[in-house]
C-alpha cells in the first residue's frame, strides 16, 4: 500500500518557498524572496521532505539542485499555484458581478415590452451571468421579493409594495381594443364605465390587469361581463378579432398583435389607464454583485 501524504502538513507558503529555492539554486535566496529567516526556511524544507518521505534537494557547497522527486514536487506545486490563481480570479469575477445568477420575476407587460431588448443588451455585456426569468402576476412578484425567492421584480404599479424599494423604469398606457365590426369601433376615446355595457375578453384570474379592471368596475358598482378568459395578450387579441368582446390591453406591449390583426384602438379616458412600470427589490435586502449590475443596467436602459 502506497504511503499517503497528509495535505494538512503541506502549506502554500512552504511550496512557494520550495519553488523559490529550486529556481534560485539557493536556500538563502529562496528564504529572502519569501521574506523568511534562513533557519525558518531550512526547517520548512526539512519538514516537507519528512512529510513526503523523500529527499527533494541535493545540497552542496555550490548550492542546491532538485532530486527527481524534487522535480515532481515542483511541477505539482506550480500547477497548484496556477489552479489557485484561476480560483482567485474566478471568485473575483463573482465578487465584481462578472459571473453569477439572478432570479428575475416580471409580469406579462414587462416581458413583452421592456425586458426583451434590455436583457439582450445585458447578457451580451455579461455572458457569464445567468438571468433566470419567470413570468408571474404582480402580487406574486411582490411576495416572492419579500420572501427572498426572487432577486429583482418588474411589474406595473397598482400593487401594494410595502417592504420593497421601487424605481419607475417606464410607462404603460392601457387602451380599449375592439374589432372593426364592434359598435364602439369609431370612437376616439371612451370611459371605462361605458365599456362595461359590453362583453369583455380578459386574462385568467390572478392577472394584475384583470385585478385592476375588476377593482375599477367595483368602484363603479358594476361588474365586468367576462365572456371569455385566456392566458396571454396574443390570445386576447385573437378573441377580440372575432368579436367575442372588447379588451383592455397595454398599448406598447400589444402593438404588433393589434396591427397584425387590424384591430381598433380607443383611448381610455380614465386616469388609471396610464400606469408606471416598476423595478423592485427587497427593502434593505442584500443584493449580489450580479443583481446590482442587472438593476443598474435596467435603470440606465429606462433613461435612454
N, C-alpha and C positions, 0 to 999 in steps of 0.2 A: 504493500500500500504506500503510495507516494505521500511524503510529508506535506502538510498544508501550512501555508503562511498565514499567520493571524493578521488580517487587514488593520486591526486596531493598533498594531505595532509599527505600521508604516505610514508616515505622515508626509504631507506635501512639502513641508519645509526641508525634511531630510532628503526627499527625492530631488528637490531643486538644488540643494547643496551638492548632492552626488553628481548631478549633471554639470554643475559649475566646475567641480573638481576635475571631472573627466575632460571637459572642454579646455580647461587651462593647464592640465597636467600637474596641478599643484594643490595640495590641501590648504596651504596658506592662502593662495589666491582665491580659491573657491570660498573659503571662510570669509575673506574680506568682501567678496562680491555679494555674499548673503548677509553681511553685517553680523557675523558670529565670531566669537572668540575662537582662537585656534584649538584650545582644549575642548570647547563645546562641540566644535565641528568634528574633531577626531573621535569624540565619544559617540556622536550620532552615526558616523560611518561604521564604527565598530559594532554598535548595536544593530545597524542594518544588516551587516554581514552575519551577525549572530542570529538574527531573525530568519534570514534566507538559508542559513547553514552552509554558506559558500563564501570563499574569498572573492571579492569583487574588484580589488585593486592590487596590482603588483607594485610594491613600494621599493624605491631605490634612492641613492643619494642624488640622482638627477631629477627625481620627482616621482610621479605615479603614472601607471598605464592601466588600462582596463584588462581584466581577465575575460575569457569567453563569456562567463556568467555575467560579468560586469557590463559587457556589450548588450546582452539580452535585457538586463535591468534598465540600462539607459534607453533602449528602444521603446520599452513599455512605458517608462516614465515620460518620455516625450509624447507618446500617444495619449497618456493620461492628461498631460498639460493641454494638449490640443482639444481633447474632449471637454475639459473643464472650461477652456476659453469659449468653446461653442456653447456650452451650458450657460455660462455667464452672459454671453451676448444674447442668447435667446431669451433669458429671463429679463434682460434689459429691454428687449423689444416688447415683451409683455408689459413691463412697467411703463414704457412710453406709449403703450396702446397700439403698437405696430401689429401685434398679434393679440388675439383674444376672441371672446364670444359675447354677443349682445342679444338679449331677448327683447324684441320689439313687437308690441301689440298695437294694432291700428284698426279703425273702423273702415267700412267699405269705401266711404267717400275719400278718405286719405289714401287708401290703397289704389284707387282707380285714378286719382287726380294728382296728388302732390308727391307721393313717395316713389313711384317707379323711376323717374329720372333722377331724383335726389339720391336714391340708394345706388343707382348705377354709377353715378359720379363718385360716391363714397367708396364703393367696393373696387373701383378702378384704381383709386388712390391708395387704398388699404386692402390689397388682395388677400392678406393673411388674417383678416378679421372676419369671423363668421357672424352674419346677422341672421338670427332665426326670427322670421316674420310670421305672425299669426293674426288672422282676421277675427275680430271679436266685436261685440256691441260695446258701446261706450261705458255702460255701467260695469260690465265685467272687466273692462280695461282698468278702470279706477280701482276696483277691488284687487286685481292682480298686482298693480303697482304697490298698493298698501301692504299686501301680503308678501311682497318680495318675489312673486312668481314672474313678473315682467320687470325689465330694467327701464324701458322707455315706452311711453304710450303716446299715440297721436289719435285725436278724436275731435268731434265738433263740440262746441260749448253747449251748455244747457243741462249737463250732468253735474251733480254736486261733486266738488273737487277738494273737500276738506282733507287736509293732511298731505296735499300734493303741491309741488311748485309747478306753475304753469306758465307757458310762454305762447303768445299769439304768433303763429307762423303762416297764416293765410286766411282768406275769407272764402266763403262758400255760400252762393245765393240759391235759395230754393225757389223753384218755379212750378207752375201748373203745366202739365203736359197732357195733350189730348190728341185724338185722331183728327184727320181732316174732315171727317163727317160728323163730329160731335157738335151739339148745339152751341157750345161756347167757342167754337173754333175761330171766330172772327174778333174775339175780344182782345184788346191790347193789354188790359190788366183786369184783375178780379180779386175780390176779397175771399179769404178762406171760408167765411160764413156762407157766401153764395155757392161755393163749391160743394158744400155739404148737402145741397139739393140733388146731387148726382152720385152715381155709384163710383167707388174707388177701387183702383188696383193698388195693393200695398205690399210691403215686405212682411216676412213671417214675424210672429210675435217675438218680442225681445229686442228687435232692432231699435236703435236710438231714434231713427227717423219716424218709425211708427209710434213710438212712445211720445215724441214731440207733437205730432199731429193729433194723436188721440187726446193728449192733455189739452191742446188748444180747443178741440171740439167740446170737451167737458166744460171748459171755461165759458163757452157759448151756450151751455146747457143743451148740447146736441150730441149726436153720435155719428161717426163715420160709417157710411154704408159700404163696408168692405165686401165686394163681390168675389174677389179672388186675392190670395196672398201667395207670393213667390219668394225665392231665395236671393235674387240678385237684381240689380238695376237693369241689366240686359233683358232678363225675363219680364220685368215690369214693362219695359218699352214694347216688347213683343205683344203683350196682352193689351196694352193701350192701343197699339196699332190696329188691332182687330176690334176696337171699340168696346172693350169689356168694362171700361171705366176711365176716369181721369187719374192722374198720379201726381204726387208731389215729389219732385226729384231735384238733386243738386245739379245746377246747370253745367258747371265746368266739368264735373265728373262724367256726365251723361251726354255731352255734346256730340261725340261721334255716333252713338246709337240714335240720337234724335235726328241727326242729319241723314243717316243711312236709311232710317225708316220713314223719313219725310213726315215727322210729327210736328204738331203745332206747339209753340212755347208761348205761355201767357204769364206776364209778370204778376207775382203775388204781392198784393198791396200791404199786407201785414208786416209790422216791424220785425217780427221774429224770423222772417224769411231770410234775412241776411245774418249768417252765423260766422263766428270765428272758428278757425281750425286751431286746436291747441296741441302743443307738445308738453308732455307732463312727466315728471319724475317724483319719486317719494320725497317728501319734505325732510330735509336733514339726513337723507339717505346717503350712504357712501357708494359712490359710483366708481366702477372700474375705469382704468385709463381708456379702454376701448369704447366704453359707453360715453365717456366725456368727449372723445373725438367725434362720435356719431352725433351727439347732441349739438356740439359746436358746428358741425357740418350742416345739420338741418336748420339751425338758426341762421347761419350765414346764407344758406340757399334761399331762405324765406325773404331775405333782404334784397336779393338780386333780381 
